[in-house]
């Protein structure tokens, strides 16, 4: 995965979440759960290095898309 840079977390309320799990189903389920709580730039693919990794970007200042 690419490094997280300052632009990703430049203001209060912005966050980067990196999830590691045993399978794609688990990381996408967690991403879906996060999307119910805040605005999210969702990932559509995972990285397999050991296990499964997914990175998504959150904006806690905004409501999730309805």
SEFIZA-3560 file (N, C-alpha, C; in Angstrom, 3 decimals):
REM SEFIZA-3560
<numar><xx>0.831</xx><yy>-1.166</yy><zz>0.000</zz><atom>N</atom></numar>
<numar><xx>0.000</xx><yy>0.000</yy><zz>0.000</zz><atom>CA</atom></numar>
<numar><xx>0.884</xx><yy>1.240</yy><zz>0.000</zz><atom>C</atom></numar>
<numar><xx>0.360</xx><yy>2.284</yy><zz>-0.600</zz><atom>N</atom></numar>
<numar><xx>1.086</xx><yy>3.551</yy><zz>-0.608</zz><atom>CA</atom></numar>
<numar><xx>1.109</xx><yy>4.151</yy><zz>0.795</zz><atom>C</atom></numar>
<numar><xx>2.115</xx><yy>4.972</yy><zz>1.080</zz><atom>N</atom></numar>
<numar><xx>2.149</xx><yy>5.620</yy><zz>2.394</zz><atom>CA</atom></numar>
<numar><xx>0.979</xx><yy>6.589</yy><zz>2.572</zz><atom>C</atom></numar>
<numar><xx>0.588</xx><yy>6.788</yy><zz>3.802</zz><atom>N</atom></numar>
<numar><xx>-0.412</xx><yy>7.790</yy><zz>4.141</zz><atom>CA</atom></numar>
<numar><xx>0.323</xx><yy>9.116</yy><zz>4.246</zz><atom>C</atom></numar>
<numar><xx>-0.180</xx><yy>10.158</yy><zz>3.567</zz><atom>N</atom></numar>
<numar><xx>0.504</xx><yy>11.443</yy><zz>3.651</zz><atom>CA</atom></numar>
<numar><xx>-0.351</xx><yy>12.463</yy><zz>4.400</zz><atom>C</atom></numar>
<numar><xx>0.241</xx><yy>13.598</yy><zz>4.712</zz><atom>N</atom></numar>
<numar><xx>-0.433</xx><yy>14.621</yy><zz>5.515</zz><atom>CA</atom></numar>
<numar><xx>-1.737</xx><yy>15.114</yy><zz>4.904</zz><atom>C</atom></numar>
<numar><xx>-1.875</xx><yy>15.108</yy><zz>3.593</zz><atom>N</atom></numar>
<numar><xx>-3.104</xx><yy>15.571</yy><zz>2.951</zz><atom>CA</atom></numar>
<numar><xx>-4.300</xx><yy>14.692</yy><zz>3.341</zz><atom>C</atom></numar>
<numar><xx>-4.050</xx><yy>13.420</yy><zz>3.620</zz><atom>N</atom></numar>
<numar><xx>-5.136</xx><yy>12.507</yy><zz>3.987</zz><atom>CA</atom></numar>
<numar><xx>-5.740</xx><yy>12.844</yy><zz>5.347</zz><atom>C</atom></numar>
<numar><xx>-4.962</xx><yy>13.489</yy><zz>6.208</zz><atom>N</atom></numar>
<numar><xx>-5.427</xx><yy>13.799</yy><zz>7.565</zz><atom>CA</atom></numar>
<numar><xx>-5.143</xx><yy>15.257</yy><zz>7.917</zz><atom>C</atom></numar>
<numar><xx>-5.288</xx><yy>16.134</yy><zz>6.941</zz><atom>N</atom></numar>
<numar><xx>-4.891</xx><yy>17.537</yy><zz>7.090</zz><atom>CA</atom></numar>
<numar><xx>-5.763</xx><yy>18.334</yy><zz>8.057</zz><atom>C</atom></numar>
<numar><xx>-6.966</xx><yy>17.890</yy><zz>8.342</zz><atom>N</atom></numar>
<numar><xx>-7.882</xx><yy>18.639</yy><zz>9.195</zz><atom>CA</atom></numar>
<numar><xx>-8.499</xx><yy>17.707</yy><zz>10.231</zz><atom>C</atom></numar>
<numar><xx>-8.927</xx><yy>18.277</yy><zz>11.369</zz><atom>N</atom></numar>
<numar><xx>-9.644</xx><yy>17.454</yy><zz>12.355</zz><atom>CA</atom></numar>
<numar><xx>-10.890</xx><yy>16.833</yy><zz>11.725</zz><atom>C</atom></numar>
<numar><xx>-11.141</xx><yy>15.591</yy><zz>12.035</zz><atom>N</atom></numar>
<numar><xx>-12.305</xx><yy>14.903</yy><zz>11.497</zz><atom>CA</atom></numar>
<numar><xx>-12.009</xx><yy>14.016</yy><zz>10.303</zz><atom>C</atom></numar>
<numar><xx>-10.794</xx><yy>14.118</yy><zz>9.746</zz><atom>N</atom></numar>
<numar><xx>-10.397</xx><yy>13.238</yy><zz>8.644</zz><atom>CA</atom></numar>
<numar><xx>-9.594</xx><yy>12.081</yy><zz>9.222</zz><atom>C</atom></numar>
<numar><xx>-9.803</xx><yy>10.894</yy><zz>8.670</zz><atom>N</atom></numar>
<numar><xx>-9.101</xx><yy>9.719</yy><zz>9.175</zz><atom>CA</atom></numar>
<numar><xx>-8.829</xx><yy>8.740</yy><zz>8.041</zz><atom>C</atom></numar>
<numar><xx>-7.776</xx><yy>7.979</yy><zz>8.220</zz><atom>N</atom></numar>
<numar><xx>-7.460</xx><yy>6.881</yy><zz>7.321</zz><atom>CA</atom></numar>
<numar><xx>-7.563</xx><yy>5.607</yy><zz>8.149</zz><atom>C</atom></numar>
<numar><xx>-8.328</xx><yy>4.646</yy><zz>7.658</zz><atom>N</atom></numar>
<numar><xx>-8.500</xx><yy>3.382</yy><zz>8.366</zz><atom>CA</atom></numar>
<numar><xx>-7.936</xx><yy>2.278</yy><zz>7.483</zz><atom>C</atom></numar>
<numar><xx>-7.031</xx><yy>1.511</yy><zz>8.047</zz><atom>N</atom></numar>
<numar><xx>-6.481</xx><yy>0.369</yy><zz>7.334</zz><atom>CA</atom></numar>
<numar><xx>-6.912</xx><yy>-0.874</yy><zz>8.093</zz><atom>C</atom></numar>
<numar><xx>-7.556</xx><yy>-1.782</yy><zz>7.398</zz><atom>N</atom></numar>
<numar><xx>-8.118</xx><yy>-2.978</yy><zz>8.010</zz><atom>CA</atom></numar>
<numar><xx>-7.341</xx><yy>-4.191</yy><zz>7.513</zz><atom>C</atom></numar>
<numar><xx>-7.019</xx><yy>-5.080</yy><zz>8.421</zz><atom>N</atom></numar>
<numar><xx>-6.391</xx><yy>-6.353</yy><zz>8.059</zz><atom>CA</atom></numar>
<numar><xx>-7.282</xx><yy>-7.476</yy><zz>8.574</zz><atom>C</atom></numar>
<numar><xx>-7.517</xx><yy>-8.471</yy><zz>7.736</zz><atom>N</atom></numar>
<numar><xx>-8.374</xx><yy>-9.596</yy><zz>8.114</zz><atom>CA</atom></numar>
<numar><xx>-7.953</xx><yy>-10.836</yy><zz>7.332</zz><atom>C</atom></numar>
<numar><xx>-8.656</xx><yy>-11.906</yy><zz>7.563</zz><atom>N</atom></numar>
<numar><xx>-8.339</xx><yy>-13.163</yy><zz>6.901</zz><atom>CA</atom></numar>
<numar><xx>-8.938</xx><yy>-13.271</yy><zz>5.500</zz><atom>C</atom></numar>
<numar><xx>-9.994</xx><yy>-12.477</yy><zz>5.209</zz><atom>N</atom></numar>
<numar><xx>-10.646</xx><yy>-12.622</yy><zz>3.908</zz><atom>CA</atom></numar>
<numar><xx>-11.285</xx><yy>-11.309</yy><zz>3.451</zz><atom>C</atom></numar>
<numar><xx>-11.582</xx><yy>-11.236</yy><zz>2.157</zz><atom>N</atom></numar>
<numar><xx>-12.213</xx><yy>-10.055</yy><zz>1.565</zz><atom>CA</atom></numar>
<numar><xx>-13.570</xx><yy>-9.766</yy><zz>2.195</zz><atom>C</atom></numar>
<numar><xx>-14.345</xx><yy>-10.787</yy><zz>2.450</zz><atom>N</atom></numar>
<numar><xx>-15.688</xx><yy>-10.609</yy><zz>2.996</zz><atom>CA</atom></numar>
<numar><xx>-15.647</xx><yy>-9.820</yy><zz>4.305</zz><atom>C</atom></numar>
<numar><xx>-14.692</xx><yy>-10.115</yy><zz>5.150</zz><atom>N</atom></numar>
<numar><xx>-14.588</xx><yy>-9.441</yy><zz>6.445</zz><atom>CA</atom></numar>
<numar><xx>-14.216</xx><yy>-7.980</yy><zz>6.288</zz><atom>C</atom></numar>
<numar><xx>-13.221</xx><yy>-7.657</yy><zz>5.468</zz><atom>N</atom></numar>
<numar><xx>-12.809</xx><yy>-6.254</yy><zz>5.334</zz><atom>CA</atom></numar>
<numar><xx>-13.899</xx><yy>-5.422</yy><zz>4.665</zz><atom>C</atom></numar>
<numar><xx>-14.601</xx><yy>-5.978</yy><zz>3.693</zz><atom>N</atom></numar>
<numar><xx>-15.679</xx><yy>-5.223</yy><zz>3.054</zz><atom>CA</atom></numar>
<numar><xx>-16.879</xx><yy>-5.053</yy><zz>3.998</zz><atom>C</atom></numar>
<numar><xx>-17.125</xx><yy>-6.023</yy><zz>4.865</zz><atom>N</atom></numar>
<numar><xx>-18.203</xx><yy>-5.890</yy><zz>5.852</zz><atom>CA</atom></numar>
<numar><xx>-17.878</xx><yy>-4.763</yy><zz>6.836</zz><atom>C</atom></numar>
<numar><xx>-16.638</xx><yy>-4.662</yy><zz>7.260</zz><atom>N</atom></numar>
<numar><xx>-16.249</xx><yy>-3.585</yy><zz>8.168</zz><atom>CA</atom></numar>
<numar><xx>-16.340</xx><yy>-2.229</yy><zz>7.465</zz><atom>C</atom></numar>
<numar><xx>-15.914</xx><yy>-2.165</yy><zz>6.215</zz><atom>N</atom></numar>
<numar><xx>-16.023</xx><yy>-0.923</yy><zz>5.457</zz><atom>CA</atom></numar>
<numar><xx>-17.489</xx><yy>-0.491</yy><zz>5.337</zz><atom>C</atom></numar>
<numar><xx>-18.372</xx><yy>-1.437</yy><zz>5.098</zz><atom>N</atom></numar>
<numar><xx>-19.800</xx><yy>-1.134</yy><zz>4.996</zz><atom>CA</atom></numar>
<numar><xx>-20.342</xx><yy>-0.604</yy><zz>6.327</zz><atom>C</atom></numar>
<numar><xx>-19.896</xx><yy>-1.178</yy><zz>7.420</zz><atom>N</atom></numar>
<numar><xx>-20.305</xx><yy>-0.709</yy><zz>8.742</zz><atom>CA</atom></numar>
<numar><xx>-19.829</xx><yy>0.726</yy><zz>8.978</zz><atom>C</atom></numar>
<numar><xx>-18.588</xx><yy>1.029</yy><zz>8.622</zz><atom>N</atom></numar>
<numar><xx>-18.069</xx><yy>2.389</yy><zz>8.766</zz><atom>CA</atom></numar>
<numar><xx>-18.877</xx><yy>3.379</yy><zz>7.928</zz><atom>C</atom></numar>
<numar><xx>-19.292</xx><yy>2.956</yy><zz>6.745</zz><atom>N</atom></numar>
<numar><xx>-20.044</xx><yy>3.831</yy><zz>5.838</zz><atom>CA</atom></numar>
<numar><xx>-21.416</xx><yy>4.210</yy><zz>6.386</zz><atom>C</atom></numar>
<numar><xx>-21.935</xx><yy>3.453</yy><zz>7.342</zz><atom>N</atom></numar>
<numar><xx>-23.215</xx><yy>3.810</yy><zz>7.953</zz><atom>CA</atom></numar>
<numar><xx>-23.060</xx><yy>4.912</yy><zz>8.983</zz><atom>C</atom></numar>
<numar><xx>-21.811</xx><yy>5.190</yy><zz>9.389</zz><atom>N</atom></numar>
<numar><xx>-21.567</xx><yy>6.153</yy><zz>10.464</zz><atom>CA</atom></numar>
<numar><xx>-21.013</xx><yy>7.495</yy><zz>9.998</zz><atom>C</atom></numar>
<numar><xx>-20.340</xx><yy>7.519</yy><zz>8.853</zz><atom>N</atom></numar>
<numar><xx>-19.714</xx><yy>8.764</yy><zz>8.388</zz><atom>CA</atom></numar>
<numar><xx>-19.492</xx><yy>8.684</yy><zz>6.882</zz><atom>C</atom></numar>
<numar><xx>-19.119</xx><yy>9.830</yy><zz>6.302</zz><atom>N</atom></numar>
<numar><xx>-18.802</xx><yy>9.855</yy><zz>4.870</zz><atom>CA</atom></numar>
<numar><xx>-17.503</xx><yy>9.080</yy><zz>4.664</zz><atom>C</atom></numar>
<numar><xx>-17.439</xx><yy>8.314</yy><zz>3.597</zz><atom>N</atom></numar>
<numar><xx>-16.292</xx><yy>7.436</yy><zz>3.372</zz><atom>CA</atom></numar>
<numar><xx>-15.931</xx><yy>7.404</yy><zz>1.897</zz><atom>C</atom></numar>
<numar><xx>-14.645</xx><yy>7.419</yy><zz>1.629</zz><atom>N</atom></numar>
<numar><xx>-14.158</xx><yy>7.138</yy><zz>0.282</zz><atom>CA</atom></numar>
<numar><xx>-13.826</xx><yy>5.655</yy><zz>0.291</zz><atom>C</atom></numar>
<numar><xx>-14.755</xx><yy>4.877</yy><zz>-0.176</zz><atom>N</atom></numar>
<numar><xx>-14.655</xx><yy>3.423</yy><zz>-0.068</zz><atom>CA</atom></numar>
<numar><xx>-13.643</xx><yy>2.852</yy><zz>-1.052</zz><atom>C</atom></numar>
<numar><xx>-13.021</xx><yy>1.771</yy><zz>-0.635</zz><atom>N</atom></numar>
<numar><xx>-12.114</xx><yy>1.028</yy><zz>-1.504</zz><atom>CA</atom></numar>
<numar><xx>-12.917</xx><yy>-0.027</yy><zz>-2.253</zz><atom>C</atom></numar>
<numar><xx>-12.497</xx><yy>-0.339</yy><zz>-3.465</zz><atom>N</atom></numar>
<numar><xx>-13.201</xx><yy>-1.370</yy><zz>-4.224</zz><atom>CA</atom></numar>
<numar><xx>-12.347</xx><yy>-2.607</yy><zz>-4.443</zz><atom>C</atom></numar>
<numar><xx>-11.133</xx><yy>-2.579</yy><zz>-3.914</zz><atom>N</atom></numar>
<numar><xx>-10.278</xx><yy>-3.765</yy><zz>-4.024</zz><atom>CA</atom></numar>
<numar><xx>-9.410</xx><yy>-3.874</yy><zz>-2.786</zz><atom>C</atom></numar>
<numar><xx>-8.863</xx><yy>-5.052</yy><zz>-2.598</zz><atom>N</atom></numar>
<numar><xx>-8.030</xx><yy>-5.313</yy><zz>-1.431</zz><atom>CA</atom></numar>
<numar><xx>-6.613</xx><yy>-5.647</yy><zz>-1.880</zz><atom>C</atom></numar>
<numar><xx>-5.722</xx><yy>-5.635</yy><zz>-0.923</zz><atom>N</atom></numar>
<numar><xx>-4.335</xx><yy>-6.040</yy><zz>-1.136</zz><atom>CA</atom></numar>
<numar><xx>-4.135</xx><yy>-7.331</yy><zz>-0.346</zz><atom>C</atom></numar>
<numar><xx>-3.519</xx><yy>-8.314</yy><zz>-0.954</zz><atom>N</atom></numar>
<numar><xx>-3.250</xx><yy>-9.587</yy><zz>-0.273</zz><atom>CA</atom></numar>
<numar><xx>-1.760</xx><yy>-9.661</yy><zz>0.039</zz><atom>C</atom></numar>
<numar><xx>-1.412</xx><yy>-9.381</yy><zz>1.305</zz><atom>N</atom></numar>
<numar><xx>-0.010</xx><yy>-9.362</yy><zz>1.718</zz><atom>CA</atom></numar>
<numar><xx>0.084</xx><yy>-9.574</yy><zz>3.197</zz><atom>C</atom></numar>
<numar><xx>0.549</xx><yy>-10.429</yy><zz>3.773</zz><atom>N</atom></numar>
<numar><xx>-0.177</xx><yy>-11.584</yy><zz>4.272</zz><atom>CA</atom></numar>
<numar><xx>-1.543</xx><yy>-11.186</yy><zz>4.806</zz><atom>C</atom></numar>
<numar><xx>-2.460</xx><yy>-12.046</yy><zz>4.591</zz><atom>N</atom></numar>
<numar><xx>-3.836</xx><yy>-11.718</yy><zz>4.923</zz><atom>CA</atom></numar>
<numar><xx>-4.409</xx><yy>-10.773</yy><zz>3.882</zz><atom>C</atom></numar>
<numar><xx>-5.488</xx><yy>-10.134</yy><zz>4.217</zz><atom>N</atom></numar>
<numar><xx>-6.172</xx><yy>-9.220</yy><zz>3.308</zz><atom>CA</atom></numar>
<numar><xx>-6.175</xx><yy>-7.839</yy><zz>3.958</zz><atom>C</atom></numar>
<numar><xx>-5.802</xx><yy>-6.828</yy><zz>3.176</zz><atom>N</atom></numar>
<numar><xx>-5.776</xx><yy>-5.459</yy><zz>3.688</zz><atom>CA</atom></numar>
<numar><xx>-6.633</xx><yy>-4.565</yy><zz>2.805</zz><atom>C</atom></numar>
<numar><xx>-7.258</xx><yy>-3.596</yy><zz>3.461</zz><atom>N</atom></numar>
<numar><xx>-8.084</xx><yy>-2.620</yy><zz>2.768</zz><atom>CA</atom></numar>
<numar><xx>-7.878</xx><yy>-1.278</yy><zz>3.469</zz><atom>C</atom></numar>
<numar><xx>-7.765</xx><yy>-0.215</yy><zz>2.693</zz><atom>N</atom></numar>
<numar><xx>-7.623</xx><yy>1.129</yy><zz>3.258</zz><atom>CA</atom></numar>
<numar><xx>-8.778</xx><yy>1.987</yy><zz>2.762</zz><atom>C</atom></numar>
<numar><xx>-9.415</xx><yy>2.699</yy><zz>3.672</zz><atom>N</atom></numar>
<numar><xx>-10.471</xx><yy>3.640</yy><zz>3.288</zz><atom>CA</atom></numar>
<numar><xx>-10.263</xx><yy>4.953</yy><zz>4.032</zz><atom>C</atom></numar>
<numar><xx>-10.832</xx><yy>5.998</yy><zz>3.474</zz><atom>N</atom></numar>
<numar><xx>-10.666</xx><yy>7.346</yy><zz>3.988</zz><atom>CA</atom></numar>
<numar><xx>-12.001</xx><yy>7.836</yy><zz>4.520</zz><atom>C</atom></numar>
<numar><xx>-12.001</xx><yy>8.348</yy><zz>5.754</zz><atom>N</atom></numar>
<numar><xx>-13.225</xx><yy>8.774</yy><zz>6.408</zz><atom>CA</atom></numar>
<numar><xx>-13.243</xx><yy>10.278</yy><zz>6.620</zz><atom>C</atom></numar>
<numar><xx>-14.428</xx><yy>10.849</yy><zz>6.540</zz><atom>N</atom></numar>
<numar><xx>-14.639</xx><yy>12.237</yy><zz>6.904</zz><atom>CA</atom></numar>
<numar><xx>-15.729</xx><yy>12.237</yy><zz>7.970</zz><atom>C</atom></numar>
<numar><xx>-15.315</xx><yy>12.331</yy><zz>9.218</zz><atom>N</atom></numar>
<numar><xx>-16.241</xx><yy>12.259</yy><zz>10.337</zz><atom>CA</atom></numar>
<numar><xx>-17.105</xx><yy>13.506</yy><zz>10.462</zz><atom>C</atom></numar>
<numar><xx>-16.779</xx><yy>14.544</yy><zz>9.717</zz><atom>N</atom></numar>
<numar><xx>-17.530</xx><yy>15.805</yy><zz>9.772</zz><atom>CA</atom></numar>
<numar><xx>-18.804</xx><yy>15.735</yy><zz>8.944</zz><atom>C</atom></numar>
<numar><xx>-18.900</xx><yy>14.771</yy><zz>8.040</zz><atom>N</atom></numar>
<numar><xx>-20.047</xx><yy>14.678</yy><zz>7.125</zz><atom>CA</atom></numar>
<numar><xx>-20.874</xx><yy>13.446</yy><zz>7.428</zz><atom>C</atom></numar>
<numar><xx>-22.145</xx><yy>13.548</yy><zz>7.154</zz><atom>N</atom></numar>
<numar><xx>-23.055</xx><yy>12.412</yy><zz>7.294</zz><atom>CA</atom></numar>
<numar><xx>-22.813</xx><yy>11.453</yy><zz>6.122</zz><atom>C</atom></numar>
<numar><xx>-23.091</xx><yy>10.168</yy><zz>6.312</zz><atom>N</atom></numar>
<numar><xx>-22.963</xx><yy>9.224</yy><zz>5.210</zz><atom>CA</atom></numar>
<numar><xx>-23.944</xx><yy>9.534</yy><zz>4.106</zz><atom>C</atom></numar>
<numar><xx>-23.596</xx><yy>9.140</yy><zz>2.875</zz><atom>N</atom></numar>
<numar><xx>-24.511</xx><yy>9.300</yy><zz>1.734</zz><atom>CA</atom></numar>
<numar><xx>-25.743</xx><yy>8.433</yy><zz>1.989</zz><atom>C</atom></numar>
<numar><xx>-26.889</xx><yy>8.987</yy><zz>1.698</zz><atom>N</atom></numar>
<numar><xx>-28.139</xx><yy>8.240</yy><zz>1.901</zz><atom>CA</atom></numar>
<numar><xx>-28.535</xx><yy>7.525</yy><zz>0.649</zz><atom>C</atom></numar>
//
